[in-house]
Structure formats: structure tokens, C-alpha cells
Amino acid sequence: MKRFTNPFIWLRRIRHRCGYGVHSPFAYRFITEVLYMDLPYYAYDELDKELPLSDMFRVRKILHMLLRLSNWRQPGVIACLSPSSPNVKHYLHAGCKKAMLTDHLPEGRVDMCWLDAPEERILAHIYEHSVLILDHLDKHREWFNGLPSVVTFDLYDIGIAFFDTKYNKQHYIINF
């Protein structure tokens, strides 16, 4: 059923495309330089060879966005708390080679975190410069909206939350 509803959802969210209506310089820069960047990155070809054919369109689009996000933020510690997505680790780490990549909760702070499902324990490791990415947002929207984040982006399937308090609290719906 999801295959047939995606075009309708996409059309309903068309006015939220490419930064239209976004007045925050931070959010506009994030949308244009990370989410909608069309230029090829250095690691796309090499990493895409490992993807199965079934993951070639939608999953590849999300993985490319994760590589761009990691490259843009340059995190020190990346926590990938999703055993079902082995490719996510490769793309996040390709964006920032110096980052320490872990598949469990580390002792200190986490700069970037990828979640498959809500995890309350991660909130103790999040700080002002953290980025949290939640997959399957359509199933966990209530938990995501309850986060103590400042700027959030709803990409329909994925939610991205920034916790930096120097920005005004805002929730953006993006047609990704």
C-alpha cells in the first residue's frame, strides 16, 4: 500500500521543497547544501557498488544524504544504533573518516546518532552540538516530536533533530 500512497504524499508536500518558505539561514543552508545537493561526492561510486539492486533508488538517496550530513557536520563520535542497516555505517563513516564509529552507546557524548527505533538512553549522551537521525519516522513520530531538540526536519521517512540552543525552536516539513 505504501507504494501507492507515496506519490500522493509527495504531491501534498511539494510546497515544502528546496527550502521554500524557510527563513532561518541555518535551516536554509542545511536544506540546500545537505538535503538537496545534487553534485556527486567523492565516495558515491565506491560505496554504491556494495548496495543490492533492490536498494538502488530510495535507500541510496537516504544514504547519500547521510554521507553529506556527516561531511557537513564533521562529528567526532557517531553512534549507529541500528543493526538492520549495515550500509548506514559505511556512508556515515565515509563522510567523516576521523570520526569514531560505534554500534553501542559510548561513555561520553555523541555528536551524531542514527536510530532505527526510539531509544530513551541516547538522550543522556546528547548535547548542544548533537544530531539525531531517526529512521521509520512514520512509526515513531510522537517520540520524535517529544524530543528536547531545537530544530527538527521531518523528511517523512526520516527525522533529523539538531539540539543547538543558539537557534530558535522550529519544526520543518521537507519534501525529500
N, C-alpha and C positions, 0 to 999 in steps of 0.2 A: 504494500500500500504506500510506503514511503516514496517509492519510485514515482508514483503518480502525483503525490502532493508536493514534491519539491519544486516543480515549475510554478505552481500557484503561490507557494511561499516566496519564491524568488521574485515573482512579479509584485507581490504585496509589499516587499521590502525594497523595491527598486529605487524609491526616493532616498534611501539611506546608502547610496553607493558613492564611492570615491571621495568621501569627505563632504558631501553636500550638506549644508546646514550646521557644520561643526565650526564653532568659533574659537575654541581653545587651540592655541598654537601647538601645544604638546600633542593633543589628540589628532589634529590635522596632520602633523608631521608623522605620527605613528601610522595613520591610515594610508597616507600617500607613499611613505618610504618603506614601510614594512608589509602592510596587508596587500596593497595594490601595486607593488613594484614588479614591473614586467621584464626588467633586464635579467639576463641569465647570470647566475652566480658561479663562482669558481668550482663548486663541488657538486653541482646538479648532475652532470653527466655520469660521474663516477658513482654517486650514491643511487641514482635511478636504475643502474644496471642490476642492483640487488632486489629491486621490487618485483613481485609477481605481476603478471599481466592483469589480474583482477583488481589490483590496486593502482592502476596507472592514471586514473583521472582524479577523482575526488580525494583519495588518500594522498596522492602525490602533491596536489595543490596545498593541502594542510601541512605536509612535511616540508615543502619548500618555504611556507610561511614560518614554520618553526626554525628553520635554518636562518632565515633573515632576522627573526626576532632575537635569536641567540647572538647573531653577529652584531645586531644593533645595540643590545644591552651589555654585551661582554660580561656575563656573570662569572663569579668566582666559583660558586658551588651550584651544581644542577642536580636536583633530586627528581628522578624519573620513577614514580611510584606506580608503574603500570606494567606488569609482567606480560600483558597481552600485546604490547606494541614494541617489539624489538627494534624496529626501524626508527622509532622516535629517538632513541638514544643516539643512534648514528648521526642523525640530522642535527640534533641539538649540539652534540659534541663537535661536529664539523663547523658549526657557526662560531664556536669559541674553543679552540684547541687547548688553551691554557686552563680551562675550567675543570674542576674536579667533578666527575660524573659518578653519582651513586644511585643505587636502586633501593635504598632504605633511608630512613630518617637519620641524618648525621647528628653529631653532638651539638653543633652551634647553629648559626644562621644559615638560611637557604636563600640564595639570590634568585633562583628560578626553579619552579616546581611544576611537573606535569602529573596530573591526576586522571585516573580513569573513573573514579567514584569519590564521593565526599570522604574526607579524612580529617577528622577534628584535631588529631595530634599535630598536623602540619602547622596549625595556627600558632603554636608555641615557637616555631622556628622561623616564622615570617617576621620581617622587619620593614622599615620605611622604604627600602630600595628593592624589595622583592617583587617578583612577578609570578602569579599563579595562573596556570593554564588548566582548565577543566574540560576533558573530553566528555561527550554524551551529555551536553548541557540540557538538551530537551528532557532528559530524565531527572536531572538534579538542579533544576532552575531555582527552586526555593532555597536550597542550601547556598547556592552561588549568590543569590540576591541578599542573603543574610550575612555575607562576609563583611568584615570591618574594612573593606577596601575603599579607596577614594575614587579611582577612575576604573570603570568596567566597560568591556566591549562584549556585546552579545553577537556572535557570528552564526547563530542558530545551532550549529552542531558543537561549537567550541565557545567557551567563555574565557576571557583574559582579564585578569584583575591586577591593577597596579596599586600599591599601598603608600605611595609617596604623598605625604601630607602637605606639600607645598602647592599642590593642585587643588582646585575646587572639586567637590564631590559631584560626579556626573556619571550617568549610565548612557552608553551609546549603543544603538542597534545598527549593525553594519550588514549590508547585503554582500556576503563573501562567497 
